[in-house]
């Protein structure tokens, strides 16, 4: 059963920043890695992905540049900035706290 996008939507920025911690990348490649890591259960819609890129770039969390591919379409690559690395730490901390809170709220001990 696919994961409801509402459950992940608030964490899109953290997901993108995490993917960029591993190196510069472009939209399709990031989305492909998310699809692989979730074993096909989650894919960010293209409009959502590029809206997040714009938001993160305006917040100076990422910067972008055009690749110089010799074949195929030019790709816009994204790189995480120092501000983005700091934002990632904060977002990861928030996610970790939220995860523990939700675990406490919905965990039912079997008798």
N, C-alpha and C positions, 0 to 999 in steps of 0.2 A: 504494500500500500504506500503510495507516494506521500511524502511529508507535506503538510499544508504550508503553502508559502507564507502565510501569516506568522507561523512560528519562527521563521528565519528572517523575515523582512527587516526587523530591527537590528539585525547583526550583519547586514550586507557590507557595511563599511569595514567592519572588523575582518570579515572573510576576505575582502579584496586586499586590504593591507597585509594580511597574513600571506596571501599568495605572492604579493610583491616583495615580502621579506626574502624570498628565495631567489629573487632576481627580476630584472625588467621583463615585462611581458605585454601582450596586447589582448584585447577583449576576447576574441575567439579562443585563444589559448587558455586564458583564465577560466572561461566558462567550461571549456573541455576538461580542465583539471578538476573543477568542482563536480562535474558530472561523473568523472571517474572516481573521485574520492567518496562520493555518495552512492557508488555502484548503480548509477542511473536513476536514483530516487529524487534528485533535485537538480534543477537547472535554472539559473537566473535568466529571466526574460531580458531580451536585448535592450529594450527601453529602460528597464530598471538598472541594468549594468551601466549603460552610458550616462544615465542620470547620476548614478553614484560616482562615476569618474569625474563628471563636471563638478559635483558637490565637493569631492575630495580635493580636486585641483584648486577650486576657489578657496578652500580652507588651507592651502599650501601643504597638504598632507602628501600629495603626489605631484609630479610634474610629467610632462609628456613631450615626445619628440617623434618625428617621422623617421621610419626606418628607410634604408636604402636598398631594398630588395631588388635583385637583378631580374627576377621573374615574378609574375603575378602582381597583384595589387599592392600598393604601398600600405604599410601598416603603421598605425599610431601606437607607439610603445609608451608604457607608463612605468615610472620609477618612484619608489617611496623616498620621501625626504626625511630629514631629521625630525621635523614636526610630525610627520606621519608615523615615524617609529615611536615617538612619545605618545601619540594618540592611540597607537596600537596597544601599548602597555596599559593605558587607561581603559580602553574598550575591552581588552582581555580580562582585566581585573573586574570590571562591571559584569561581564559574562560569567565569570567564575562565581561571583557572589550570587548572581541571579540563579545560576544552576543549582547551587547549594540550597537556596531558598525554595525553589520549585521542588527539588527533591524532598525537602522537609514537608512541603505542603501536600504533595500527592503520594508520598510513599505510604503504603499500607503494609503493616507487618502481618504475615500469615500466622494464624494460631495453629 
